[in-house]
Amino acid sequence: MKTLKILVTGASRGIGKAILTALEARGAAVVGHASTSAGGLVGADLRDPAAPQILWESALSRLGGQVDVLVNNAGLFSASPLDSSDIEWLDAWEETLAINLTAAAQLSRFAVRHWQERSSGGRIVHIASRAAYRGDSPEHWHYAAAKGGMVAMHKTIARQYAAQGILSYAICPGFTDTDMAGDYLASRGGPGLLADIPLGRVAAPEEIAAMAAFCALDAPPSMTGAVLDANGASYVR
Ligand SMILES: NC(=O)c1ccc[n+]([C@@H]2O[C@H](COP(=O)([O-])OP(=O)(O)OC[C@H]3O[C@@H](n4cnc5c(N)ncnc54)[C@H](OP(=O)(O)O)[C@@H]3O)[C@@H](O)[C@H]2O)c1
């Protein structure tokens, strides 16, 4: 069977690292990415508008000129108080949008064009968030807006390129047990927040990774455009 070639962004820790591990366990050739290069990952700081292109070309070069699946996972969840200075609030907005949405869009564009040139088809898996649908805290307007934008972009890609075999899947985790959620849970009173989750616990990164591996490797083409929730029924649509 053909070895699938996959780029996973934000693979140094948390959900991205679990996705990389799950995909390698299934026999895929995976290039992981993080903000700096360490442990074999491609380093590219996605706050820099030039970084996605450098990352894409590095991944292509490491994978012999072909990428079959792109996993847009890298993300930043950083509080931006409403009463911070105007310029601080705007800087935080731009930083979160750059990492969580613009870079994912740039990489998705490179991927779609790559697959169109090769007439090969391909898959994109977007790690969005429950925040795309439910919204987020007063300090996270930017995060919710970026994830909502990611879901809208995903639906556009799915609808416009399905006929060319280019498929798009989105996953919306709720709180997941990573550094990102740990800081937030601590800042919002810790375990008290779990009362909002009928399952009684946050998700494990391996649960989200299992969903991402399914989307990357197994999901039927007819599922393109789907948005999969993983939030312990804390938000049911
Ligand atoms: N954890 C949750 O509760 C939760 C819930 C819903 C959605 N999500 C989404 O799931 C994805 C992964 O989250 P996580 O919890 O695993 O996060 P995490 O543990 O904080 O890891 C974030 C990853 O993104 C990378 N990254 C952050 N800023 C970057 C930048 N400027 N340039 C390049 N890479 C950057 C990090 O690389 P470095 O190690 O180099 O910083 C790291 O690999 C994100 O898109 C997040 O929004 C998470």
The ligand as a Gaussian input file, in Angstrom:
#p B3LYP/6-31G(d) Opt

LIG

0 1
 N       -6.206000      22.207000      24.312000
 C       -7.453000      22.579000      24.127000
 O       -8.257000      22.644000      25.083000
 C       -7.967000      22.883000      22.745000
 C       -9.353000      23.050000      22.577000
 C       -9.853000      23.346000      21.309000
 C       -8.987000      23.469000      20.234000
 N       -7.642000      23.311000      20.438000
 C       -6.785000      23.499000      19.270000
 O       -5.954000      22.376000      19.091000
 C       -4.713000      22.788000      18.511000
 C       -3.570000      22.250000      19.362000
 O       -3.746000      22.735000      20.701000
 P       -2.880000      22.196000      21.929000
 O       -3.771000      22.244000      23.116000
 O       -2.185000      20.937000      21.584000
 O       -1.836000      23.416000      22.073000
 P       -0.388000      23.496000      22.731000
 O       -0.125000      22.337000      23.624000
 O       -0.291000      24.876000      23.288000
 O        0.575000      23.378000      21.430000
 C        0.480000      24.360000      20.427000
 C        1.304000      23.954000      19.232000
 O        1.224000      25.033000      18.272000
 C        2.537000      25.522000      18.026000
 N        2.580000      26.980000      17.891000
 C        2.096000      27.903000      18.754000
 N        2.445000      29.148000      18.347000
 C        3.183000      28.992000      17.210000
 C        3.841000      29.878000      16.320000
 N        3.870000      31.206000      16.527000
 N        4.473000      29.369000      15.249000
 C        4.512000      28.027000      15.035000
 N        3.922000      27.134000      15.844000
 C        3.258000      27.611000      16.916000
 C        3.357000      25.123000      19.245000
 O        4.738000      25.078000      18.901000
 P        5.879000      25.450000      20.018000
 O        6.013000      24.261000      20.921000
 O        7.100000      25.697000      19.197000
 O        5.395000      26.664000      20.736000
 C        2.775000      23.757000      19.567000
 O        3.337000      22.767000      18.762000
 C       -4.755000      24.318000      18.447000
 O       -5.112000      24.743000      17.163000
 C       -5.827000      24.664000      19.444000
 O       -6.431000      25.913000      19.166000
 C       -7.123000      23.020000      21.655000

